Amino acid sequence: MEASYRQIWRIAWPIIGASLAQNAVSLIDTAFLGFIGQVELAAGGIGVLFFLTIGFIGLGISTGVQVLTAQLLGSGESERLGSLLRQSLWISAFVGAGLSFGLAYTAPFFVRALLHEPETINSTTYFLRGRSLELFPLMLFGALRGYYSGTAQTSYILRANLILASTNLLINILFVIGLGWGMKGVIAGSVLSQYIATTYLFVSLRQQRYNLSSKSEGWWLLPLMRYAGPAILQNLVGMVGWVVFFLLIERRGQFALASANIIRSLYSFSMLPTWGFATAVGTLTGYFWGAKDRKGLIQTLRRAFFLSQGLNTAIALMLAAFAPLWVQLFTRDPAIQAQAARDLPMIALSVFIMPASAVLLFAVVGVGEVFLAFLVEVGVIIVYVSYALWIDSLQVSLTWMWSTEWTYWIPSAIILFVLWWRRVKKVNILALALS
């Protein structure tokens, strides 16, 4: 591997396309929920945050598999990839089954404890119990995604997520519009499309380039947890911050929550190109760290940041300039449209400032500082939540509530850069010790 712009783009663009396709599912769900009604749009907004908080465990597993896979390739041990993937899939299956049962049975209790509006409580509980069926394939999808990312075979991830988005759209059209199933149709679209996309990644293992049938074994649970564990905790902590933020929004009523769901969907979608470049940084950083190549580490980060910042600048300008147009795609309610259009420029600024933090996060994880990255996440989320509670106590407008996002991206970028640079300076010392 090399740290060229071409290599970064070659790894990143399928991830970007895959992430856009995968998140298109959220946009599709939001649009159909908005078509059904304000209550469903509000319930889906808070419900999907609860779901993602749990579902991001799969992203943590994916991070662990990706880093270990890239390091095995960097150190010339590709014969061990088969044992790593097999054990990761068994672990993911066990975790997915437990999470599915856990969410189905606990959703009524924690939803009633956290929410206030009776209609929102009932709809959110129904939404979560249905989506609990999606957690099993989602965990397996995470492990497979990590393998394909770590081996730089990201085109499989792109195709899987295109399948995910297209089948979700078709099923929603059939069940929501054709059969009139309402929220049940939206849930069915998400669950069935996730099973179909995960099946594709399994079938594609026969075609990918590495031999996974090697008898080389080893116990991968502890190494996987070394990377996946802090990544899972980090994702959970990050989502807790957003859950707290949206609980504050929920106290302002269904109107505010429905509007915020539209902003959340557009915001999440706009972030995805940066996460694609960040994924490429994770793969290349893991490889160059395994190879003890300091120059490759520095070039990877610098070039990925320039690419990401340039693209995010364009996205931020488009969000701010055409805000009324975007929000009209999700609701026919003129009051919700007007509120969301006022909020969107605030999110555009967040999209502009996020690349440094996102790219540095994967760079820090790639050089093995997973636990420190988790501690940074905890500290920054404490600042994030404290700021959100403070400005909410001041009864600021819903638009200014979104300024909370700035308190996440700016401090985390500064701290993560310091951690990454301290680690990279040690590469030459390690290389000499091993020579």
N, C-alpha and C positions, 0 to 999 in steps of 0.2 A: 504494500500500500504506500501511497504518497500523500503529502499534505497540499496538493495542488487544488486550485479552484475547481478544476474538472472533477477530481476525485470527490471533493466535498459535495459538489452539485450532483454527481452520479449517485452518491449514497442518499443525499437529502431529498432530491426531487420525488422519488417514489414514496418516501415517507411523507412529504408534504401532500402529495396527491392522495395517499392513503388516509392521512389524517383529515384532509378536507372531505374525502368521501365518507369517512367514519363519522365525522362531526355533522355531515349533512343529515345523518339520521336524526340528530338532535334538532336541527332546523326543520326537518320534515315533521317530526313529532310536534314541535312548537306550533308550526303552521296549522296542522290538523287540529290540535287542541284549541287554537284560537278560532278555528272554523266551528268547533263544537260549542264553545261558550266561554265566558269570562271565568266562571268557577273552575272549569277544567284547565284553562290556561294558567290560572293561579296555582292550582293544586299540582299540575305538572311541573311548574317552575320550582317549587320547594321540594317536590317529590324527587325530581331528578338529581337535586343536590344531595339528598340523603342517599340515593342510589349510587351516585358517583363516589361519595365518600367511602362506601364499601367497595365499589367496583374498582377503585384505584389501587386496591391491594394487588389486582392483576397487573397494573402498571409497575408496581414495585417488583413483582416477580419478573416481569419483562426486563427491568433494569438490571437485576441480578444476573439473569441468563445472558443478556447482551454483553455485560462487562466481562464475565467469565469466558464466554465464547471468543470475544475479541482477544483476550489475553492468551488463550490457548493457541490461537492462530499466530499471534505475535511471537510466542515462544517456540513455535514449530511443533506443537503437540496436537495436531488436528485429529489424530486417531482416538483421542479421548472425547470428542464431541458427542459421539453416540451415547455414551454413558451419562454425560451431563444432561442431554436433552431428555432421555428416558426418565431419569429420576426427577427432573423438573416437571415433567408432565404428570407423573404420579402424585407429586406434592401438590400440584395445581388442582388436580382432580379432587383430592381429599379436601383441600381448602374450599374449592368451589361448592362441593356438596354441603359442607358445613354452613357456609354462608347462605346458601339458598334456603335451607331449613330455618336457619336463625332469623333471617329477615322476614320470612313468611309468618313466623310465630310472634316476633317481637314488635313488628310494625305498629299494630294497634296501640300498644302501650306507650312507646316513645313519641308517636305522633300526637296522641292526646296530651302528653305531658309538655310538649313544646309549642303547639299551635293553639290558636284562640278561636278562630272562626269555625263554627260547627260544620258548615258546608265544605270548607277547605279541609277540615280534619277527615271527614268521611271519604272525600274524593282522593286525598293523598294516601290514606290507608289502602284503599282499593288499588291505586296505582302501584304502590310499593309491593303489595302481596302478589300482584301479577308479574311485575318486573323481577321478583326474586327468582323466577325460573330461568332468568338470563345469566345469573351469576356463575353457574357451572360452566357453560361454554365460554364465558368471558375470561375465566381464569386460565383455561386451556389456551385460549387465543393469546393471552398475555405471554405465556411461556414460548409459544411458537413464534410470536412476534419478536421476542428477544433473541431467539436463535437466528432468525432470518436477518435481523438488524446487525447482530454481532458478526455474521459471516458476510456482510455487505451484499446480501441477496434481497434487497428491499423491493424489487419489482413484484415478488410474490405478495408482499404486504399490500402494495398498491392494488393488485388485482383482487385480493380478498376484500378490501374495503370498498372497492367499486361494486363488488357483488353484494356486500352488506347494504350499501346505500340504495342500489337499484331494487333489490328485493324488498327492502323496507318500504320504498315508495309504492311499488306495485301492490304489496299487501295492504298498505293503508288505503290506497284507492279502492281496492276490492272490499275491504271490511268496513271502512268508515263511510265512504260515499256510496258504494254499491249496496252493501248489506245494512248500513245504518247502525253499526255496532257502537258508535261513539268511542268513549275512552277504552273500552275493551278491544276495539279494533286497533287502536294505537299501540296498546300493550302487546297484542298478538304480533303486530308488525315488527316490533323491536326484538321480541324473543325468537321468533322463527328466523328472522334474517341473521341473527347472531349465530344460531346453530348452523345455518347454511355456510356462512363465511368461515367459521372454524373448521367445518368439514373440508372445505377447499384447502386450507393450510395443511391439514393432515395428509390429504391426497397428494399434495405437491411435494411432500418429503421424498417421494419416489423419483422426482425429476431434478431436485437441487444437486449441487455439484459435489458435496462431500459424502464420504462413505460413513454411514451411521451404524453399520452392522459390526463394527470392530468389537472384539471381546474385552478390550481394555476397560476395566471398571474403576472402582474407587468410590468413596462415599462423598457425595456432593451436597448433602444437606447443610452441613456447617458452613462450607464456602459460599453456598447460595444464600444462606441466611445472613452471612457477613455483609453481603451487598444488598440483598433484597430486603432484609429486615429493617435497616435504617431508612431505605428508600420507601418502604411501605409506611413506616411511621411518619416520614417526612410528608408523603402524600396525604396521609390522614390528617396530620396537623394543618397542612395547607387548606384542606377542604373544611376542616372545622372552622377556620377563619371565615370562609365564605358562608358556611351554614349560619354562623352567628350573625353575619351581615344580613343575610336574607331573613332571619328570624326578626331582626329589627325592622326590616321592610314589611314583614307580614303583620306586625302590630299596627301598621298604618292602613291596613285594609286590603281587600281583594284587588281593588283598582291599582294600588301601588305595586302589589306583588305580580299582577298580570303584566304591567308595564316592565317591571324589572326582569321578568322571564324573557321578554323579547330582547332586552339589552344583554342579558347573560348569554343568550344564544348567539347573537352577533359578535359579542366580545370573544367567546370561546372559539368561534369559527375564525376570527381574525388572528388569534394567537397561533394558529396551527403552522403556518410557514416557519415561524421562529422555532417551534418545537421540532420541525423536520431538520433544520440546520443543527439544532442542539443534539438531536439523535446522531447525526453524522459526526459531531464532535465527540460524543460518547464512544462511538465505534473506533474512530481514528486515535483518540486519546488513549483508549485501552490498548490498542495495537502499539503505538509508539512508546507507551509506558512499559509494556512488556519487552519491547526491543531496546529500551533505555536510550531513546532518541530525543534529545532535548530540542533540537532544531525543529523536528517534526511536530512536537507538542506546541511550540510557540506559533509556528506557521498555521497550524490547524485552527487555533483559537482566533488569531488575527483575521484570517481570511473568512472564516465562518461568520464572524461578527460583521465584517463589512458587507457580506452578502445579505445577511439577515436584516441589518439596519436599513439598507437601501430598499429592500422589499417592504419592510414595515412602514417606512416613511410614506411610500405610495399608498399602502392600505389605509393608514391613518387619514391621509388627505381625502381619500374616497369616502370613508365613513363620515367625516365631518361635512364634506361638501354636498353629499346626497342623502343626508340623514332622513328626511321625510320619505324618500323613495324606498329605503330599506325597510322601514317599520311598516309600511303599507302592505308588505308581503305577508304579515303575520296576523293582522286583525283588521276588522272592518269598523271597529269602534273608534270614532274620531277623537274622543278624549284620550284614550290610551295611545293613539297614534301621536297626538300632540305632545304628551308627556315623554314618550320614548324618543321622539325627535329632539327634544330639549336635552335629554340625557346623553345621547350618542356622542356629541363632541367631547365630553369628558372622558369617555372610553377611548376615543380616538387618540387622545394624548397618552393614555396608558399604553396603548398598542405601540406608540412611537418610542416610549422609554424602556420597554421591556426586554429588547434583545440582549443587552449586556448581561443581565441577571440570568436569563434562561440558558444562554450559551455557557456561561461560567459554571452554572450548576452541574451540567453534564461533564464539563471539563474537570471539575473537582471530584466528581464521582469516578470518572475514568482513571484518575491517578490514585484512587484508593482511599480518598478521604470521605467515605460515605457517612461515617458517624459525625464528623465535624459539619458536614453539609446538613445533617439532620438537626444538630444543635443550632446552626444558623437559622434554619427554618422555624424552629421553636421560638427563638428570640424575635425574629421579624414578625411572626404571627402575633406574638404578645403585643408588639407595637401596633400592628394592624388592628387588632380587636380593641385595644385601648383607645385608639384614635376614633374608631367607628362608634364606640359607646359614648365618647366625649362629644362628638359633633351631633350625634343623635339626641343627646341630652340638651343640646342647644336648640333643638327643633329646627335645624337647617332644612332647606328644601331637599326633595328627593334627588334632584340633579347634583347638589353638592355632596350628598352622601357618597356618590361614586368617586369622589376625590380620595377616598380611603385606599383605593388601588395604588396610588402613588407611594403610599407609605410602605408598600411591600417591595416594589421593584427597585427603588433607589438605594435603600440601606443594604439589601441583599447583594446587589451588584458590587458595592464597595467591599463588603466583607469577604465575599467569595473570591474576588480578585486577589486579595491578600493571601488567602489560603492556597489558592492555585499557584501563585508565584513562589511562595515559600516551598511548596512541594517540588516545583519544576527546578528550582535552584539546586536540589539535591541529586538530580539525575546524573550529572557527571561524576559525582562522588560514588554513587551506586555502581555506575558502569566500570569505574576503575577498581572497585572492590571485587567485582565479579570477573574481571579480566585476568 
